[in-house]
Amino acid sequence: MTTLTLAGTAEEAPARPITATARHGRRYPTWLRWLVRAGSLATALTLYQWVTAADINLGVRFDRLPTLAELGESLGHHLASGQYYLDITQSLIRILTGFALASVVGVACGVAVARSRVLADLLQPLFEVVRPIPAIALVPVAILVFPTNEQGIVFITFTAAFFPILVSTRHAVGAVPTVWEDAVRTMGGGRLRVLASVVLPGSLPGVFSGLSVGMGVSWICVISAEMISGDFGIGYRTWQSYTIVDYPGVLVGMATIGVLGWATAGAVELAGRRATRWLPARARERQR
């Protein structure tokens, strides 16, 4: 009589690969994913309408907040005003200018400090000393250094995005397997060839993660800078609405900031997925 042991079964049975579906559950259609997302927003709006219309006061006073009807009226007023679109344009110009500069400089510095010990010794101490300083704390310096508020706000936006991009790029370049570089060098590739064919493509997923984080931080700081020293922009207009006790205008401004931040961060993530099509399907799913 043959006895089948558990150990023998484990050794004889072929190992079944754990797929992405097994790890994360069954995948559902794209239309259903968007339906779930829309339902999430609708639920949040319904809850907001309930607590504001019912004047809920449980330690947090919702009775002072405008209802959805009042927000809709305020939004219609803003949409009919040309100033609203000018403010959006001004904030977008500031954010895109500062972010573009930070992307170029941050990626270049991140690659430099990750690939060169000399540059790392020269620049890394400076970066680490300045990095903990909140970008918005540099507003007084920007006012003193730059001749116009516009340049100062762009500088604040640049600083906010620069360090997340720098750190992510540095770590992404350092994580590129050395075996890839050795393969290129074995075939006669020089330093520039390694950089162009291995380092930059291999670090793209990490770089775009830093770009996505940098975009979000940029919006936080550009809005704060506009509130402090701006003359135009969504942040300035939102703060002005608060000073004249226009609470529906404040929330419309906040919602506008949220939508713009979502759209710009989504554009960065979309560009990242397009630039990293060579990644396996599982890795691309993580970026969504």
Secondary structure, DSSP 8 states (H G I E B T S, - for coil): -----HHHHHHHS------HHHHH-----HHHHHHHHHHHHHHHHHHHHHHHHTT-BSSSB-TTS--HHHHHHHHHHHHT-HHHHHHHHHHHHHHHHHHHHHHHHHHHHHHHHHH-HHHHHHHHHHHHHHTTS-GGGGHHHHHHHSSSHHHHHHHHHHHHHHHHHHHHHHHHHHTS-HHHHHHHHHTT--HHHHIIIIIHHHHHHHHHHHHHHHHHHHHHHHHHHHHHH-SSSHHHHHHHHHHTT-HHHHHHHHHHHHHHHHHHHHHHHHHHHHHTTTS-HHHHHHT-
